[in-house]
Amino acid sequence: MAERVLVAMSGGVDSSATALLLRRQGYELVGLFMRTGDHGNASEATPSRKKGCCSALDASDARRVADLLDMPFHALDFEEDFGRIVERFVDEYRAGRTPNPCVACNNWLKFGRLAEMADRLDCHWIATGHYAQIIRPHGADRAELHRGLDPAKDQSYVLHGIKPKVLERVLFPVGGLPKTQVREIAQEAGLPVFSKPDSVEICFVPDQDHVGLVRRLRPGQSIGGDIIDTAGNRLATHDGLERFTIGQRKGLGLGGGKPRYVLQLVPDQGTVVVGERDELP
């Protein structure tokens, strides 16, 4: 009997090619679409627009590919669970830190809940379209996470927190391929998503306005204050720490002159400390 794999299908070319490659390798597949972020609707997306994930269009695309590959397909709504990740994202910005929600989503929600669903559906393996590689050294009883072959698409940095017991069950079929080849494989197989744009934004901030999101979810709670240099000289004022991140150079509102970078954020005072590049921590 073929080994059973739960495939996380986002409706994009990477997860679709993942399912295709595993099908060719003889696995028995079950597709799962995880609705996590902004639902949106199919009419809002266009083929030329880079976008987030988890829209109605994405769900439809994932189901179409599952039908073409003759695999069972489930669509589950994890929006309530995902709310915890959004809340953490907002609170981290307000605390003067710059979060990476993809790390939290992968560690807790995607690979945590995927493992649970895999157990329920009697699937030993879990597969996604991430650009990373799993190495299982000969004679070792562990799986190792390595970078994807395509350096421009490597996603191993957002997967480092996957629990070892879960990592042992993970398959990344496209991780050892360049993105161009993945698209070619999908096109040759007649998958309708072969030319679909990559999802590059944070899925719950499709307009890339994270400041607006923070202020909508925490109205009236922005922490304003002074922008100062390392000598304590006041250079300007600002209306919220959520506008800044360590290392930022653009958008400081300091006018011309020598480039300045954000060196430190002091949440309890609302202070932004700036300086020259060689002063960065």
ChimeraX attribute file (.defattr): number of C-alpha atoms within 10 A of each C-alpha:
attribute: neighborCount
match mode: 1-to-1
recipient: residues
	/A:1	6
	/A:2	9
	/A:3	12
	/A:4	18
	/A:5	25
	/A:6	28
	/A:7	28
	/A:8	26
	/A:9	32
	/A:10	26
	/A:11	26
	/A:12	23
	/A:13	28
	/A:14	27
	/A:15	24
	/A:16	30
	/A:17	27
	/A:18	24
	/A:19	31
	/A:20	21
	/A:21	17
	/A:22	18
	/A:23	16
	/A:24	8
	/A:25	10
	/A:26	12
	/A:27	16
	/A:28	17
	/A:29	26
	/A:30	23
	/A:31	25
	/A:32	23
	/A:33	22
	/A:34	22
	/A:35	20
	/A:36	23
	/A:37	23
	/A:38	17
	/A:39	19
	/A:40	16
	/A:41	13
	/A:42	13
	/A:43	9
	/A:44	11
	/A:45	16
	/A:46	12
	/A:47	10
	/A:48	9
	/A:49	12
	/A:50	15
	/A:51	22
	/A:52	24
	/A:53	27
	/A:54	25
	/A:55	24
	/A:56	19
	/A:57	19
	/A:58	24
	/A:59	24
	/A:60	16
	/A:61	22
	/A:62	26
	/A:63	23
	/A:64	18
	/A:65	26
	/A:66	24
	/A:67	13
	/A:68	13
	/A:69	15
	/A:70	12
	/A:71	16
	/A:72	14
	/A:73	20
	/A:74	16
	/A:75	16
	/A:76	10
	/A:77	14
	/A:78	16
	/A:79	16
	/A:80	10
	/A:81	14
	/A:82	19
	/A:83	14
	/A:84	13
	/A:85	22
	/A:86	20
	/A:87	13
	/A:88	14
	/A:89	20
	/A:90	23
	/A:91	18
	/A:92	16
	/A:93	22
	/A:94	22
	/A:95	16
	/A:96	24
	/A:97	20
	/A:98	16
	/A:99	15
	/A:100	13
	/A:101	18
	/A:102	18
	/A:103	19
	/A:104	21
	/A:105	20
	/A:106	18
	/A:107	19
	/A:108	18
	/A:109	20
	/A:110	21
	/A:111	23
	/A:112	15
	/A:113	16
	/A:114	22
	/A:115	22
	/A:116	13
	/A:117	15
	/A:118	20
	/A:119	14
	/A:120	9
	/A:121	13
	/A:122	14
	/A:123	20
	/A:124	15
	/A:125	21
	/A:126	25
	/A:127	23
	/A:128	26
	/A:129	22
	/A:130	21
	/A:131	26
	/A:132	28
	/A:133	24
	/A:134	21
	/A:135	12
	/A:136	13
	/A:137	10
	/A:138	7
	/A:139	6
	/A:140	8
	/A:141	8
	/A:142	13
	/A:143	18
	/A:144	14
	/A:145	19
	/A:146	18
	/A:147	18
	/A:148	22
	/A:149	17
	/A:150	17
	/A:151	12
	/A:152	10
	/A:153	15
	/A:154	18
	/A:155	19
	/A:156	19
	/A:157	13
	/A:158	18
	/A:159	22
	/A:160	16
	/A:161	15
	/A:162	20
	/A:163	13
	/A:164	14
	/A:165	11
	/A:166	16
	/A:167	21
	/A:168	20
	/A:169	17
	/A:170	24
	/A:171	22
	/A:172	20
	/A:173	24
	/A:174	25
	/A:175	27
	/A:176	16
	/A:177	15
	/A:178	17
	/A:179	19
	/A:180	9
	/A:181	11
	/A:182	21
	/A:183	20
	/A:184	14
	/A:185	17
	/A:186	21
	/A:187	16
	/A:188	9
	/A:189	13
	/A:190	12
	/A:191	20
	/A:192	17
	/A:193	22
	/A:194	20
	/A:195	15
	/A:196	19
	/A:197	16
	/A:198	14
	/A:199	16
	/A:200	12
	/A:201	14
	/A:202	19
	/A:203	20
	/A:204	20
	/A:205	17
	/A:206	18
	/A:207	13
	/A:208	14
	/A:209	11
	/A:210	18
	/A:211	17
	/A:212	15
	/A:213	18
	/A:214	22
	/A:215	16
	/A:216	12
	/A:217	13
	/A:218	14
	/A:219	10
	/A:220	8
	/A:221	12
	/A:222	18
	/A:223	18
	/A:224	18
	/A:225	19
	/A:226	19
	/A:227	22
	/A:228	18
	/A:229	19
	/A:230	13
	/A:231	9
	/A:232	11
	/A:233	11
	/A:234	14
	/A:235	13
	/A:236	14
	/A:237	17
	/A:238	17
	/A:239	12
	/A:240	22
	/A:241	23
	/A:242	24
	/A:243	20
	/A:244	22
	/A:245	19
	/A:246	18
	/A:247	18
	/A:248	14
	/A:249	18
	/A:250	12
	/A:251	9
	/A:252	18
	/A:253	12
	/A:254	14
	/A:255	8
	/A:256	7
	/A:257	6
	/A:258	9
	/A:259	13
	/A:260	20
	/A:261	22
	/A:262	25
	/A:263	21
	/A:264	20
	/A:265	20
	/A:266	14
	/A:267	18
	/A:268	10
	/A:269	11
	/A:270	22
	/A:271	22
	/A:272	28
	/A:273	23
	/A:274	27
	/A:275	20
	/A:276	16
	/A:277	14
	/A:278	7
	/A:279	13
	/A:280	13
	/A:281	9
